[in-house]
Amino acid sequence: MTSAPFRLAYWTLDVFTATRFHGNPLAVVVIPGHQRALVTQETKQRIAREFNLSETVFIHVPWLSGNTNLLSPPPADVTHLEIDIFSIEGEIPFSGHPVIGTAHFLLKHLGWSETSNVRELRTKVGAIPILRLEGGTVRAATPHAVHRHRHTLGEAMRTSTLVQDQVTPFLNRNASIREAEERAPLVSIVKGMTFLLINLVNPDDLALVKEAQRGLDFGKVPGLLDEGPWYGGFCVRYYYHLESRKNDEQKVVWKARARMVEMPTEDPASGSAACALACYLAGADETGTERPLALEVTQGVEMGRRSEMVVEVVPEVGDGGIWRIKDVHLGGEAVVVMEGTLAI
């Protein structure tokens, strides 16, 4: 005899948009404290594959029991919640759109910004402060350990014919895009999450990146990533076009359009990649000053899921005039689309 299934509440949200059926979809599953031991990591992976979205978030709510209403605010001593993030392939330590979607769900949809003391999410990369701003935007202080790798893709290809033969079939067929791919810097926002930041001077080239061949694991290309703790992990291409730059004494503001087509399906919004790009621009453009840099990114237009992200990078100059990135904030809106229960 099989045991009766237990049930978990879930919601889906469209993230980095205020319009349903735009933005980047996300599933949020709530795990009450008394059911935590029943929902193994393997079960979470199966649930993520069932949703078949780019990411699914699992929120652990230790005070919640079978008779507790989630819409009721948590006890006053609860200041953070633990979350796990899964893609359809496996658990990932951090991703921008799950964090923003979860922050929106808790602070705005449930109203906890006014009725609770929850101001932090605990992920595999550490604590992430979250905040609801005026209007519908939420903001998260993004974990960062920014590292620019020594070599470009083109440099790695020139050092070895084996690497050249391995990589060439996966480059874009358009000559100007392929050249941009080869000279793009590789930037890690945290260890194990690296992006080839491909600057397309011609905005029309964004429509052509769909021709890129998928299937190569860039993180395993010999000589591409620096050895040691920065080697391996998630490494994909992020195409962008810089539309404008505003410059004053208080802040530099960039506007960009972007695409990520590396995944099995195109990604409507890539928060961690946008953070890596903003940090790269801050380092390339503003080294030596403490002036913040904001990057406003529009993504997902070509696939009909327009997304809007805002990244702010706050640098500081320490002893000896050493410039470094102090804080990285990712912001955006979200909207709830569906809710229901899972039978496990």
KEKE-3310 file (N, C-alpha, C; in steps of 0.2 Angstrom, whole numbers, plus 5000, padded with zeros to 4 digits):
npx = (5004:5003:5008:4998:4999:5009:5006:5012:5013:5013:5019:5019:5029:5032:5047:5057:5048:5032:5022:5011:5016:5027:5044:5055:5050:5047:5046:5040:5042:5035:5041:5036:5041:5039:5039:5051:5061:5056:5056:5068:5084:5085:5071:5068:5075:5067:5055:5059:5062:5049:5042:5050:5055:5068:5073:5069:5063:5065:5058:5062:5052:5052:5043:5031:5017:5005:4992:4995:4993:5001:5000:4999:5010:5027:5034:5041:5055:5060:5071:5077:5076:5079:5084:5083:5090:5086:5090:5084:5094:5102:5106:5110:5121:5118:5107:5101:5087:5079:5081:5077:5063:5059:5061:5051:5040:5039:5041:5032:5020:5016:5016:5026:5035:5030:5024:5033:5049:5058:5072:5082:5089:5095:5107:5116:5128:5129:5122:5109:5104:5088:5076:5062:5058:5051:5035:5034:5046:5059:5074:5090:5105:5118:5128:5146:5161:5171:5180:5191:5196:5212:5213:5206:5193:5198:5212:5214:5211:5221:5232:5231:5228:5220:5210:5205:5199:5190:5182:5178:5167:5156:5155:5147:5140:5141:5153:5157:5151:5157:5170:5168:5165:5177:5185:5180:5179:5181:5172:5170:5156:5154:5163:5163:5153:5153:5155:5156:5157:5150:5152:5142:5143:5135:5118:5109:5115:5111:5099:5104:5111:5105:5109:5120:5129:5123:5129:5142:5152:5159:5166:5175:5184:5201:5213:5205:5198:5205:5216:5214:5204:5195:5192:5182:5164:5149:5149:5145:5140:5136:5128:5128:5122:5128:5118:5117:5125:5126:5133:5137:5142:5138:5134:5136:5127:5123:5114:5108:5105:5102:5106:5104:5107:5112:5107:5096:5084:5081:5086:5075:5079:5094:5100:5112:5121:5120:5124:5138:5142:5139:5149:5160:5160:5161:5174:5181:5179:5178:5188:5197:5189:5175:5163:5146:5140:5127:5117:5106:5097:5089:5081:5076:5068:5067:5062:5049:5047:5049:5061:5066:5080:5089:5105:5116:5132:5143:5158:5174:5188:5202:5215:5230:5226:5219:5207:5191:5177:5163:5149:5136:5120:5105:5090:5072:5056:5041:5028:5014:5008:5002:4995:4995:4994:5006:5007:5016)
npy = (4994:5011:5026:5040:5055:5070:5088:5103:5120:5131:5144:5154:5166:5180:5187:5202:5211:5220:5215:5202:5187:5191:5195:5184:5168:5160:5147:5146:5137:5132:5126:5119:5119:5106:5097:5097:5087:5078:5082:5080:5083:5077:5076:5089:5092:5084:5090:5103:5099:5095:5107:5113:5126:5139:5141:5135:5140:5135:5138:5138:5137:5138:5139:5137:5126:5113:5119:5133:5149:5155:5168:5175:5185:5181:5175:5188:5187:5181:5184:5181:5170:5153:5148:5137:5135:5128:5123:5115:5106:5104:5109:5126:5139:5152:5164:5178:5181:5172:5176:5189:5187:5179:5188:5198:5190:5188:5201:5210:5203:5195:5204:5206:5216:5226:5220:5211:5206:5201:5202:5196:5184:5167:5159:5147:5154:5162:5176:5186:5202:5209:5221:5231:5243:5260:5260:5246:5239:5228:5225:5217:5214:5209:5194:5194:5191:5197:5193:5195:5185:5180:5177:5179:5171:5170:5171:5159:5150:5152:5147:5134:5121:5111:5116:5126:5119:5113:5123:5132:5127:5131:5144:5160:5161:5173:5185:5197:5196:5184:5188:5197:5188:5181:5191:5194:5198:5187:5186:5183:5183:5177:5164:5150:5155:5161:5173:5176:5191:5199:5211:5219:5230:5234:5236:5229:5216:5209:5202:5192:5183:5171:5162:5156:5141:5129:5119:5118:5116:5129:5131:5121:5122:5120:5131:5142:5147:5154:5145:5136:5141:5148:5140:5131:5126:5136:5143:5154:5163:5180:5192:5209:5226:5242:5255:5269:5281:5291:5304:5310:5320:5313:5300:5287:5281:5268:5261:5247:5233:5216:5198:5181:5166:5154:5143:5129:5134:5151:5163:5174:5184:5188:5190:5188:5188:5201:5208:5204:5211:5224:5226:5224:5235:5245:5243:5245:5257:5266:5265:5270:5280:5283:5284:5279:5266:5263:5251:5249:5236:5229:5215:5199:5204:5199:5187:5189:5192:5203:5210:5220:5225:5232:5236:5241:5247:5249:5257:5257:5266:5261:5259:5265:5268:5258:5252:5245:5234:5237:5236:5227:5229:5222:5225:5225:5222:5211:5199:5190:5175:5162:5150:5136:5119:5106:5088:5077)
npz = (5000:4995:5003:5008:4998:5003:5004:4996:4996:4982:4971:4956:4948:4937:4934:4935:4929:4928:4922:4918:4910:4904:4907:4917:4921:4937:4949:4965:4980:4995:5010:5025:5042:5048:5038:5032:5033:5025:5012:5002:4994:4982:4980:4978:4967:4957:4958:4953:4940:4936:4935:4926:4923:4922:4934:4951:4967:4984:4999:5015:5029:5045:5056:5052:5052:5049:5051:5050:5044:5030:5025:5037:5047:5051:5067:5078:5080:5069:5057:5045:5031:5025:5009:4995:4978:4963:4947:4931:4929:4941:4958:4962:4967:4968:4960:4951:4947:4954:4967:4967:4964:4975:4985:4981:4982:4996:5003:4996:4990:5000:5010:5019:5021:5029:5039:5046:5052:5043:5033:5025:5015:5016:5007:4997:4995:5005:5016:5010:5010:5008:5002:5001:4990:4986:4977:4966:4966:4971:4980:4981:4990:4981:4982:4979:4972:4963:4948:4935:4922:4915:4902:4885:4875:4862:4864:4871:4861:4851:4857:4856:4844:4846:4856:4847:4837:4845:4850:4839:4831:4838:4839:4834:4817:4811:4805:4812:4825:4829:4830:4841:4851:4852:4858:4869:4887:4901:4915:4932:4943:4956:4963:4952:4944:4929:4915:4898:4892:4880:4869:4858:4845:4835:4836:4829:4828:4839:4836:4828:4836:4840:4831:4837:4841:4852:4866:4870:4884:4891:4903:4903:4894:4889:4897:4896:4908:4923:4933:4949:4962:4954:4943:4932:4934:4931:4915:4903:4888:4887:4878:4874:4871:4872:4875:4879:4889:4904:4913:4928:4943:4953:4949:4937:4923:4914:4900:4893:4881:4881:4878:4882:4875:4878:4885:4886:4882:4877:4889:4897:4907:4915:4929:4937:4927:4922:4934:4934:4922:4925:4935:4928:4919:4929:4934:4922:4918:4929:4938:4952:4957:4969:4964:4961:4950:4939:4930:4918:4912:4898:4893:4884:4874:4861:4862:4866:4879:4888:4899:4913:4922:4935:4940:4953:4957:4969:4973:4982:4988:4996:5008:5003:4991:4984:4973:4974:4973:4983:4986:4978:4970:4965:4957:4954:4947:4950:4947:4953:4946:4946:4958:4969:4974:4977:4975:4984)
capx = (5000:5007:5006:4995:5004:5008:5006:5016:5010:5018:5017:5024:5030:5036:5052:5059:5043:5026:5017:5011:5018:5033:5049:5058:5046:5050:5042:5042:5038:5036:5042:5035:5046:5037:5039:5058:5065:5052:5058:5075:5087:5083:5064:5068:5077:5062:5050:5061:5061:5042:5040:5053:5057:5075:5074:5064:5066:5062:5058:5061:5048:5052:5038:5025:5014:4999:4987:4997:4992:5007:4999:5001:5017:5031:5036:5045:5062:5062:5074:5079:5073:5084:5081:5087:5088:5087:5088:5082:5100:5104:5106:5114:5122:5115:5105:5098:5080:5076:5082:5072:5057:5058:5060:5045:5034:5039:5040:5026:5014:5013:5016:5030:5040:5027:5022:5038:5056:5062:5076:5088:5088:5101:5108:5122:5134:5129:5116:5108:5099:5083:5073:5056:5058:5044:5033:5034:5053:5063:5082:5094:5112:5120:5135:5150:5168:5172:5187:5192:5201:5217:5213:5200:5192:5202:5218:5214:5210:5227:5237:5231:5224:5214:5205:5202:5195:5184:5177:5176:5160:5151:5155:5142:5142:5142:5160:5157:5149:5162:5176:5167:5165:5184:5189:5176:5182:5178:5171:5166:5153:5156:5167:5159:5148:5157:5151:5159:5154:5151:5149:5140:5143:5129:5112:5105:5118:5107:5094:5108:5114:5101:5112:5125:5128:5123:5131:5149:5154:5165:5170:5179:5189:5207:5216:5201:5197:5211:5217:5213:5196:5191:5191:5176:5158:5145:5152:5141:5140:5131:5128:5125:5124:5127:5114:5118:5129:5125:5138:5138:5147:5135:5133:5137:5121:5123:5108:5110:5100:5106:5103:5108:5104:5117:5104:5092:5080:5084:5084:5072:5082:5099:5102:5119:5125:5119:5128:5144:5143:5140:5155:5165:5160:5163:5181:5184:5177:5178:5193:5200:5184:5170:5156:5142:5138:5120:5116:5099:5097:5083:5082:5070:5063:5067:5058:5042:5046:5053:5062:5070:5084:5094:5111:5120:5139:5146:5165:5177:5195:5204:5221:5235:5222:5217:5200:5188:5169:5161:5142:5132:5113:5101:5083:5067:5049:5039:5021:5012:5004:4998:4997:4992:4998:5010:5006:5022)
capy = (5000:5017:5031:5046:5061:5076:5093:5109:5126:5134:5150:5155:5173:5183:5191:5208:5214:5221:5213:5195:5183:5194:5193:5177:5164:5157:5144:5146:5131:5133:5120:5120:5115:5099:5093:5098:5081:5074:5085:5079:5087:5073:5077:5096:5092:5081:5096:5108:5096:5095:5114:5114:5133:5140:5140:5134:5141:5132:5142:5134:5141:5133:5140:5135:5120:5112:5124:5140:5152:5158:5175:5178:5187:5177:5178:5194:5185:5179:5190:5178:5163:5150:5146:5133:5136:5123:5123:5108:5101:5103:5114:5131:5142:5159:5167:5184:5181:5168:5180:5195:5184:5177:5195:5201:5186:5189:5208:5213:5199:5193:5211:5206:5222:5230:5216:5206:5208:5197:5206:5193:5177:5164:5155:5143:5158:5167:5180:5191:5207:5211:5227:5233:5251:5263:5257:5239:5237:5225:5226:5213:5215:5203:5192:5195:5190:5198:5191:5195:5180:5182:5175:5179:5165:5170:5169:5152:5146:5153:5143:5126:5119:5107:5121:5130:5114:5111:5129:5135:5125:5133:5151:5162:5161:5180:5187:5202:5193:5179:5192:5200:5182:5179:5196:5196:5197:5183:5189:5179:5187:5173:5158:5145:5158:5166:5175:5179:5197:5200:5218:5220:5237:5235:5233:5224:5210:5205:5198:5186:5178:5165:5157:5153:5134:5128:5113:5118:5119:5134:5130:5115:5123:5121:5137:5148:5150:5154:5139:5137:5142:5151:5136:5126:5129:5138:5148:5155:5169:5185:5197:5215:5232:5248:5260:5276:5283:5297:5304:5317:5319:5308:5293:5285:5277:5265:5258:5241:5228:5210:5192:5175:5160:5148:5138:5125:5139:5157:5166:5181:5189:5185:5194:5187:5191:5208:5210:5203:5216:5231:5226:5225:5242:5249:5242:5247:5264:5271:5263:5276:5284:5280:5286:5273:5265:5260:5248:5247:5231:5226:5208:5195:5207:5195:5181:5192:5192:5209:5211:5226:5224:5238:5234:5247:5245:5255:5255:5261:5267:5259:5261:5264:5270:5252:5252:5238:5235:5237:5233:5226:5228:5220:5227:5224:5220:5204:5198:5183:5172:5156:5147:5130:5114:5100:5082:5074)
capz = (5000:4995:5008:5005:4997:5007:4999:4997:4992:4977:4967:4950:4947:4932:4938:4931:4925:4931:4917:4917:4904:4902:4912:4918:4925:4943:4954:4973:4984:5002:5014:5032:5046:5050:5032:5029:5032:5019:5005:5001:4989:4976:4978:4976:4960:4953:4957:4948:4933:4934:4933:4919:4922:4922:4941:4956:4973:4989:5005:5022:5034:5051:5061:5048:5053:5045:5053:5051:5038:5027:5025:5043:5048:5055:5074:5078:5081:5063:5053:5039:5028:5021:5002:4990:4971:4958:4939:4929:4929:4948:4963:4960:4974:4968:4954:4952:4946:4960:4973:4967:4964:4982:4989:4979:4985:5003:5005:4993:4989:5007:5014:5025:5022:5034:5045:5048:5052:5038:5029:5023:5013:5016:5001:4997:4994:5010:5017:5005:5012:5004:5004:4996:4988:4984:4971:4966:4965:4977:4979:4984:4990:4978:4984:4974:4973:4956:4946:4928:4920:4911:4894:4881:4871:4856:4866:4872:4854:4848:4861:4855:4839:4849:4858:4842:4834:4850:4851:4832:4828:4843:4838:4829:4810:4808:4807:4817:4831:4831:4833:4847:4855:4853:4862:4875:4893:4905:4922:4937:4949:4962:4961:4949:4940:4925:4909:4893:4891:4872:4867:4851:4844:4831:4840:4825:4829:4844:4832:4825:4841:4840:4827:4840:4842:4859:4868:4872:4891:4891:4909:4903:4888:4892:4896:4896:4915:4928:4938:4956:4964:4949:4937:4932:4936:4926:4911:4897:4884:4888:4873:4876:4867:4876:4871:4881:4895:4907:4918:4932:4948:4958:4947:4930:4922:4907:4898:4888:4879:4881:4877:4883:4871:4879:4889:4882:4879:4879:4896:4897:4911:4918:4934:4939:4921:4922:4939:4931:4917:4929:4939:4923:4917:4934:4934:4916:4917:4935:4943:4955:4960:4973:4961:4960:4943:4938:4924:4917:4906:4895:4890:4883:4869:4855:4863:4868:4887:4890:4906:4915:4928:4937:4945:4955:4959:4974:4974:4987:4987:5002:5010:4997:4984:4981:4971:4974:4973:4990:4986:4971:4972:4960:4958:4949:4949:4949:4948:4954:4940:4947:4964:4969:4978:4974:4979:4984)
cpx = (5004:5004:5003:5000:5003:5008:5010:5013:5015:5015:5022:5023:5033:5040:5055:5054:5037:5020:5017:5012:5024:5038:5052:5053:5050:5045:5045:5038:5040:5036:5041:5040:5045:5038:5047:5061:5062:5054:5065:5078:5085:5075:5064:5070:5071:5056:5052:5060:5054:5040:5044:5054:5065:5077:5068:5067:5061:5063:5057:5057:5047:5046:5031:5023:5008:4993:4989:4996:4998:5006:5000:5008:5021:5032:5041:5053:5064:5065:5076:5076:5079:5080:5086:5085:5090:5085:5086:5088:5103:5104:5111:5115:5118:5113:5101:5090:5076:5076:5077:5065:5055:5057:5053:5039:5034:5037:5034:5020:5012:5013:5021:5035:5037:5025:5027:5045:5061:5065:5082:5086:5095:5102:5114:5129:5134:5122:5116:5102:5094:5079:5067:5057:5051:5042:5033:5041:5055:5070:5085:5102:5116:5127:5140:5158:5171:5179:5186:5197:5206:5216:5206:5199:5197:5209:5219:5214:5217:5233:5237:5226:5218:5209:5202:5197:5189:5179:5174:5169:5154:5150:5149:5145:5143:5149:5160:5156:5154:5168:5174:5167:5172:5187:5185:5180:5178:5178:5167:5163:5154:5160:5162:5153:5152:5154:5156:5155:5155:5148:5148:5139:5137:5123:5108:5108:5114:5102:5098:5111:5111:5104:5118:5123:5128:5127:5138:5149:5160:5169:5175:5184:5196:5210:5212:5200:5204:5210:5215:5205:5192:5189:5185:5170:5154:5148:5148:5142:5134:5132:5125:5127:5123:5123:5115:5122:5128:5130:5138:5142:5144:5135:5134:5131:5122:5116:5110:5104:5105:5102:5107:5104:5108:5113:5099:5087:5083:5081:5081:5076:5088:5102:5109:5123:5125:5124:5136:5146:5144:5146:5161:5166:5162:5171:5184:5184:5178:5183:5197:5195:5179:5163:5153:5141:5131:5120:5109:5099:5090:5084:5076:5066:5062:5063:5051:5041:5051:5054:5067:5073:5088:5099:5115:5126:5141:5153:5168:5184:5198:5211:5226:5232:5220:5209:5197:5180:5167:5154:5140:5125:5110:5094:5079:5061:5047:5031:5019:5007:5000:5000:4993:4996:5001:5008:5013:5022)
cpy = (5006:5022:5037:5051:5066:5082:5099:5114:5129:5140:5151:5163:5174:5188:5196:5211:5215:5218:5205:5192:5187:5192:5186:5173:5161:5153:5144:5141:5132:5127:5121:5116:5108:5094:5094:5092:5076:5076:5085:5083:5084:5075:5085:5096:5089:5087:5101:5105:5096:5102:5116:5122:5133:5139:5139:5136:5137:5136:5138:5139:5137:5133:5138:5128:5119:5116:5131:5143:5156:5165:5178:5180:5182:5180:5184:5193:5182:5184:5187:5172:5160:5147:5141:5134:5130:5125:5116:5103:5100:5109:5119:5136:5149:5160:5173:5184:5177:5172:5186:5193:5182:5183:5198:5197:5187:5196:5211:5209:5197:5199:5211:5212:5226:5226:5211:5209:5204:5202:5203:5186:5174:5159:5151:5147:5163:5171:5185:5196:5209:5217:5229:5241:5253:5260:5249:5236:5234:5225:5220:5214:5209:5201:5193:5194:5191:5197:5191:5190:5183:5182:5177:5172:5165:5168:5162:5148:5147:5149:5136:5125:5115:5111:5124:5125:5113:5117:5132:5133:5128:5141:5153:5163:5168:5182:5192:5200:5188:5183:5195:5194:5181:5184:5197:5194:5191:5185:5184:5184:5184:5167:5153:5148:5163:5167:5178:5185:5200:5206:5218:5227:5239:5232:5228:5217:5206:5200:5192:5181:5172:5160:5154:5146:5133:5121:5112:5120:5123:5133:5125:5116:5124:5128:5143:5151:5149:5148:5141:5137:5145:5146:5132:5130:5131:5144:5148:5162:5174:5191:5203:5221:5238:5253:5268:5276:5290:5298:5311:5315:5314:5301:5292:5280:5274:5262:5253:5237:5222:5204:5186:5169:5154:5142:5134:5129:5146:5160:5173:5186:5185:5190:5194:5189:5198:5211:5210:5209:5223:5231:5227:5232:5246:5249:5245:5255:5269:5269:5270:5281:5280:5282:5280:5272:5261:5257:5246:5242:5229:5220:5204:5198:5203:5189:5183:5191:5197:5209:5217:5224:5231:5235:5241:5244:5251:5253:5259:5261:5266:5262:5260:5265:5264:5252:5245:5239:5233:5233:5232:5225:5227:5222:5225:5222:5213:5204:5191:5181:5167:5154:5141:5125:5108:5094:5078:5066)
cpz = (5000:5000:5004:5004:5002:5002:5001:4993:4987:4974:4961:4949:4940:4935:4933:4927:4930:4927:4916:4910:4900:4907:4912:4923:4931:4947:4961:4976:4991:5006:5021:5036:5047:5044:5029:5028:5027:5012:5004:4995:4982:4975:4976:4968:4955:4953:4952:4941:4931:4932:4927:4918:4923:4929:4945:4963:4979:4996:5011:5027:5040:5056:5058:5050:5049:5046:5053:5044:5036:5027:5031:5044:5052:5062:5073:5078:5074:5058:5046:5037:5024:5014:4999:4983:4967:4951:4938:4929:4936:4952:4961:4966:4974:4961:4955:4952:4952:4966:4973:4967:4971:4986:4988:4983:4993:5005:5002:4993:4996:5012:5020:5026:5028:5040:5048:5049:5047:5033:5025:5020:5013:5011:5002:4997:5000:5011:5012:5008:5007:5006:4998:4996:4987:4978:4971:4966:4972:4975:4983:4984:4987:4980:4978:4976:4965:4954:4938:4926:4915:4904:4892:4878:4865:4858:4868:4866:4851:4851:4859:4849:4841:4852:4852:4838:4839:4850:4844:4830:4832:4843:4833:4822:4807:4810:4812:4824:4834:4833:4840:4853:4857:4858:4868:4882:4897:4912:4926:4942:4955:4959:4958:4945:4935:4918:4904:4891:4884:4870:4860:4849:4839:4834:4835:4825:4834:4841:4829:4830:4842:4836:4831:4842:4850:4860:4871:4880:4891:4897:4908:4897:4891:4891:4896:4903:4919:4932:4945:4957:4959:4943:4938:4933:4930:4922:4904:4894:4886:4883:4875:4871:4871:4872:4873:4888:4898:4912:4921:4938:4953:4956:4939:4929:4915:4906:4892:4887:4879:4879:4879:4880:4873:4882:4884:4878:4881:4885:4895:4901:4915:4923:4936:4933:4921:4928:4937:4926:4920:4932:4934:4921:4922:4934:4928:4915:4923:4940:4946:4959:4964:4970:4959:4952:4943:4931:4923:4911:4904:4891:4888:4877:4863:4856:4866:4875:4889:4897:4907:4922:4929:4942:4947:4959:4963:4975:4980:4986:4994:5003:5004:4990:4980:4980:4972:4974:4980:4990:4979:4973:4965:4961:4952:4952:4948:4950:4948:4948:4942:4955:4965:4974:4974:4978:4978:4986)
residu = (MET:THR:SER:ALA:PRO:PHE:ARG:LEU:ALA:TYR:TRP:THR:LEU:ASP:VAL:PHE:THR:ALA:THR:ARG:PHE:HIS:GLY:ASN:PRO:LEU:ALA:VAL:VAL:VAL:ILE:PRO:GLY:HIS:GLN:ARG:ALA:LEU:VAL:THR:GLN:GLU:THR:LYS:GLN:ARG:ILE:ALA:ARG:GLU:PHE:ASN:LEU:SER:GLU:THR:VAL:PHE:ILE:HIS:VAL:PRO:TRP:LEU:SER:GLY:ASN:THR:ASN:LEU:LEU:SER:PRO:PRO:PRO:ALA:ASP:VAL:THR:HIS:LEU:GLU:ILE:ASP:ILE:PHE:SER:ILE:GLU:GLY:GLU:ILE:PRO:PHE:SER:GLY:HIS:PRO:VAL:ILE:GLY:THR:ALA:HIS:PHE:LEU:LEU:LYS:HIS:LEU:GLY:TRP:SER:GLU:THR:SER:ASN:VAL:ARG:GLU:LEU:ARG:THR:LYS:VAL:GLY:ALA:ILE:PRO:ILE:LEU:ARG:LEU:GLU:GLY:GLY:THR:VAL:ARG:ALA:ALA:THR:PRO:HIS:ALA:VAL:HIS:ARG:HIS:ARG:HIS:THR:LEU:GLY:GLU:ALA:MET:ARG:THR:SER:THR:LEU:VAL:GLN:ASP:GLN:VAL:THR:PRO:PHE:LEU:ASN:ARG:ASN:ALA:SER:ILE:ARG:GLU:ALA:GLU:GLU:ARG:ALA:PRO:LEU:VAL:SER:ILE:VAL:LYS:GLY:MET:THR:PHE:LEU:LEU:ILE:ASN:LEU:VAL:ASN:PRO:ASP:ASP:LEU:ALA:LEU:VAL:LYS:GLU:ALA:GLN:ARG:GLY:LEU:ASP:PHE:GLY:LYS:VAL:PRO:GLY:LEU:LEU:ASP:GLU:GLY:PRO:TRP:TYR:GLY:GLY:PHE:CYS:VAL:ARG:TYR:TYR:TYR:HIS:LEU:GLU:SER:ARG:LYS:ASN:ASP:GLU:GLN:LYS:VAL:VAL:TRP:LYS:ALA:ARG:ALA:ARG:MET:VAL:GLU:MET:PRO:THR:GLU:ASP:PRO:ALA:SER:GLY:SER:ALA:ALA:CYS:ALA:LEU:ALA:CYS:TYR:LEU:ALA:GLY:ALA:ASP:GLU:THR:GLY:THR:GLU:ARG:PRO:LEU:ALA:LEU:GLU:VAL:THR:GLN:GLY:VAL:GLU:MET:GLY:ARG:ARG:SER:GLU:MET:VAL:VAL:GLU:VAL:VAL:PRO:GLU:VAL:GLY:ASP:GLY:GLY:ILE:TRP:ARG:ILE:LYS:ASP:VAL:HIS:LEU:GLY:GLY:GLU:ALA:VAL:VAL:VAL:MET:GLU:GLY:THR:LEU:ALA:ILE)
# end
